[in-house]
Amino acid sequence: MFKKFAIVAPLAVMALNSSMAFAAGEASHTVNLKANIPTQVFHVQPRDPNWGQDETMNYNLVSGELAQLSAIYDMKNTNGSINAYIEGGPAALFNGDAAQNIALTTTLNGVTLTGTPQEVVNEADSTPGVGAQMVIAAAKPTATQRGSYTAVLPLVFDAVLPPVPLKP
């Protein structure tokens, strides 16, 4: 019996030592970083750096409406005005069935955005820079528009050069 114990005990110690070496291993984690440093000539960016990351339009059970979303955008173009549009045209909340879409209306600085570029800040205001409010509102859902909805709102901002005066 002692011989068996004498052989098994050192093997058990070796097994434990090797598993302890594996248990002491390493861990890793990847951090994804990004930075956006605007130019002094042209920039458009939300004042809140987290704006646009999984925003929620809360549903009001009493009124039957979805809450509006709003944010302030800092906008500047020292060489002219600023145009904006929604790439692909007006957006809608989508649940997988296009017949159930809920229309979205997006306004920036009081201008309703569509799929066509429109001036949202004139040259006089954009030269020093301006804070402009964006509001996203959903149409009131009907009785059949229920479930989970999502939308992507691809906004495009253009720096517009002033017209070149014609020489007489």
QUIRA-V348657 format. One record per residue. N is the residue number from 1. SS is DSSP state (h for helix, s for strand, l for the rest). NEAR is the number of other ideal C-beta (glycine too) atoms within 8 Angstrom. D_CENTER is the distance of its C-alpha to the mean C-alpha in Angstrom with 1 decimal. Layout:
# QUIRA-V348657
n;ss;near;d_center
N;SS;NEAR;D_CENTER
N;SS;NEAR;D_CENTER
This chain:
# QUIRA-V348657
n;ss;near;d_center
1;l;4;71.0
2;h;5;70.6
3;h;6;70.1
4;h;7;67.2
5;h;8;65.6
6;h;8;66.2
7;h;8;64.4
8;h;8;61.5
9;h;8;60.7
10;h;8;59.9
11;h;8;57.9
12;h;8;55.8
13;h;8;55.3
14;h;8;54.2
15;h;8;51.8
16;h;8;50.2
17;h;8;50.0
18;h;8;48.2
19;h;8;45.7
20;h;8;45.1
21;h;7;44.3
22;h;7;41.7
23;h;6;40.2
24;l;5;39.7
25;l;5;37.3
26;l;3;34.1
27;l;4;30.4
28;l;4;27.4
29;l;4;23.7
30;l;4;21.1
31;l;4;18.6
32;l;4;15.8
33;l;4;15.3
34;l;4;13.6
35;l;4;14.4
36;l;5;13.8
37;l;3;17.1
38;l;8;17.3
39;l;5;20.7
40;l;5;23.1
41;l;8;23.7
42;s;11;20.4
43;s;8;16.9
44;s;10;14.0
45;s;8;11.3
46;s;11;10.1
47;l;9;12.9
48;l;7;11.0
49;l;4;9.4
50;l;5;7.5
51;l;9;6.2
52;l;6;3.1
53;l;5;3.7
54;l;3;6.4
55;l;8;7.8
56;l;4;11.5
57;l;11;13.9
58;l;6;17.1
59;s;9;20.3
60;s;9;23.3
61;l;4;26.4
62;l;4;28.8
63;l;4;27.4
64;l;8;25.7
65;s;9;22.6
66;s;13;18.9
67;l;8;17.7
68;l;9;15.9
69;s;8;12.7
70;s;8;13.0
71;s;11;11.9
72;s;11;14.0
73;s;13;13.3
74;s;12;15.9
75;s;16;17.4
76;s;15;20.5
77;s;15;22.7
78;l;8;26.2
79;l;8;27.4
80;s;10;26.8
81;s;11;24.4
82;s;16;20.8
83;s;11;19.9
84;s;14;16.7
85;s;12;16.2
86;s;14;14.1
87;l;7;14.8
88;l;6;17.0
89;l;6;17.8
90;l;11;16.9
91;l;10;14.4
92;s;9;15.7
93;s;12;15.1
94;s;10;16.8
95;l;11;18.9
96;l;4;20.6
97;l;5;23.3
98;h;5;22.6
99;h;4;25.5
100;h;11;23.5
101;l;9;20.4
102;s;12;19.5
103;s;8;18.9
104;s;14;16.1
105;s;10;17.1
106;s;15;14.8
107;s;11;16.8
108;s;12;16.2
109;l;11;19.2
110;l;4;21.2
111;s;10;20.8
112;s;6;19.7
113;l;13;17.4
114;l;9;18.8
115;l;8;19.0
116;l;5;21.4
117;l;7;20.7
118;s;10;21.9
119;s;9;22.7
120;s;12;20.4
121;s;12;22.1
122;l;7;25.7
123;h;9;27.3
124;h;5;29.1
125;h;8;26.0
126;h;16;23.7
127;h;9;26.3
128;h;6;26.3
129;l;7;22.6
130;s;11;21.2
131;s;8;18.7
132;s;11;17.6
133;s;10;16.2
134;s;13;13.7
135;s;9;14.5
136;s;13;13.3
137;s;10;16.4
138;s;14;17.5
139;l;8;21.1
140;l;7;23.3
141;l;11;23.4
142;l;5;26.9
143;l;3;29.1
144;l;5;28.2
145;l;9;24.4
146;l;4;23.9
147;l;6;21.9
148;l;4;18.3
149;l;8;15.9
150;s;7;12.5
151;l;9;10.8
152;l;5;8.5
153;l;9;8.6
154;l;7;9.3
155;s;10;10.4
156;s;9;13.2
157;s;9;15.2
158;s;8;18.8
159;s;10;21.3
160;s;10;24.4
161;s;6;27.8
162;l;8;30.5
163;l;4;33.3
164;l;4;36.2
165;l;4;39.4
166;l;4;42.2
167;l;3;45.3
168;l;2;48.4
